[in-house]
Amino acid sequence: MGDRRLDLGGDGAGAAEEETARLGAALQQARDMTRRSQYALGMGRQRSYNVWVVVRPASDLPGQWVAQCLDVDVVSQGNSLDHALGMAREALVIVILDELSRGRDPLERRAPDEIFSELYDVLEHGHKISPAEMQQAGDEGQLTVVATQFELRFEMVSDRIASRWTRRCPVAIAQSLAC
């Protein structure tokens, strides 16, 4: 086989240095945000956030699910209902830590009222469904929307922030195609 070398051109070294500097600055910014979040949280302290999440099939992407947290306006998507909830959790952790690091209350980032209207409609007209039933019905394409509540807890552990995501209620409320 021939010699495999990356041709960076005449300006390649400069571009590589710029990219390295940009990545270094981004890493430092992330470290600073973590330190500010740790300070805002306080050593040995906990903060808990009870959040409602509405999950529905994506209207424009077949096979995708969209999860929207209402109490802290965050939207995420995934390949399944469960994956969308996991992606929402990741996004919530990032957003809440960022808000804390800036000295802001994450709960001031509420979703628009029309999203809460959808939650109220699901709570009024939907039916209770267990997490296992929710996943199966979601995989089979039988659900139109799901609403569930979680607790997201942050705690200072040593020099890092630990987060824990637990289902607040043992069931979800769902609207299915049969409703």
N, C-alpha and C positions, 0 to 999 in steps of 0.2 A: 504494500500500500504506500501511497505517497506521503509526503510530509504534511501533517495537519497543523496548520498555524492559523491563528485568528488574525486576519488583516484588519488592523484598526485604522489604517490609513494614516495620513500625516497628522491628523488631529486626534487620533485614538487615545493617546496617553492623557491628553488634557480632558477629554470627555470622561475617561475612566476616573480621573481624579475628581472631577466635578460630581460624578455620580456617587463616589465614595464619600465626599464631603456632604452631599445631600442626605445620604442614608445615615451618616453620623449625626447630622443635625436632627433628623427625624427620631433617631434613637434617644438622643438627649432630651428632646421634647417629651417623648413618652416617659422617660425616667422622671422628669420634672413633674409631669401630670400625676404620676404615681405617688411621688413625695407629697404633692399638694393634697391629693386624695387621702393619703394616710394622715396628714395633719388635720384635715377637715373631719375625718372620722374619729381620730383620737385613739391612742393606745388603749387596748382593753375594752373599747366600746363597741357596741353593735348598733346597726340600723337595719330595720326591716321595712320592706315595702310590699304591701298587698296589691297585686295588680290583676286586673281583668284582661284577658286576651281573647280576641275574636279571630277565629280562623275560618277561612273559606277557600274554595277552589279559585285559582286565578282565572279571571275572565278572559285574559288575552294570551295565556300560556298553558296549553293543555298539559295535564299531568303535574302541574305546579300548584302549591298551596301558598296563600298569603296569610301571615299572622300579624295582627295589629294589636299592640298593647295600648290600652285606653288611658291608664293613669299616668303613664309616661309615654308620650306619643312616639312610638317606635314601630316601624313596619319592616317585616322581613319575609323571606319566602324560602320554600324548600320543596324537595321532590315528593314528600309525603306530608301528611298532617303532623306526624311526630317530628319529622325533620324541620318543618317550618317552626314548630314550638321551640326546638333546640336552637335554631338560628335566632329566634326572637330573644331567647335567654342570653345568648352571646352579645347581641346588640344592646340589650338592656343593661348588662353589666358595664359595657363600655360607656354608654350614655350617662348612666347614673354616676359612675366614677368621674367622668369628665365634668358633669354638673357640680359635684361635690368639690372637685379641685378648683373650680372657678367661684366657689362660695355661693352657689345657687341651689335652690331647692328643686330637686328633680321633678317633684309633683306639680310644679308650675308649668310643665310641658305637656299639658293634657291634650288628648286627641280632640278633634272637632266634635261639636254637638251631634252631628248627623251619625257619627260612629257610635256614640252613646245611645242614640235612638235605635240603632240596629241591635245593640246589646239588650236594651229593654224589650224589644220585640222578640228576641230569642228567649229571654227569660220568661216572657208572658206566654208564648205560643209553642216553645220547644218542649222536648221531653228529656228526662234524665237518662244518662247513658254512662256506663262505666268506662274507664280509660281503655280497657281491652276491647270493649264493644266499639268505642269511638275509633280506635285504630283500624279495626276490621271493616267497619262501615265506611271509613274514609278511603281505605285501600280499594274497596269495591265500588267507589263512586256514588254511594248512597246518601251522602251528607251534603247539604247546601251551605250550612254554617254551624260552627261550634263556638260556644262561649265557656270559658273555664277561668278559674281564679288560682293564682299562685302566690306564694310568699317568696320574696327574694331577700335574703339576709346577708349582710356584710359584717365582717368582724375583723378587727386587727389581730393577727396572729404573728407574734414575733415582729419581723420587719416587713410583712406583706399583708395584703388584704385578701381574705378568703371569702368566697361567696357560696351560698347554698340556695338551691332552687327547690322548693317543695310544693306539691299540689295542695292548695289550701282547702279545697273541698274534694271529697272522694269521688265525685261524679262531675260530669260536664253536662251542659244543657245543649241539645242539638236540635236542629231542624233537618229533617230528611226529605228526600223526594216524595215519600209517602205522606208527609204532613200536609 
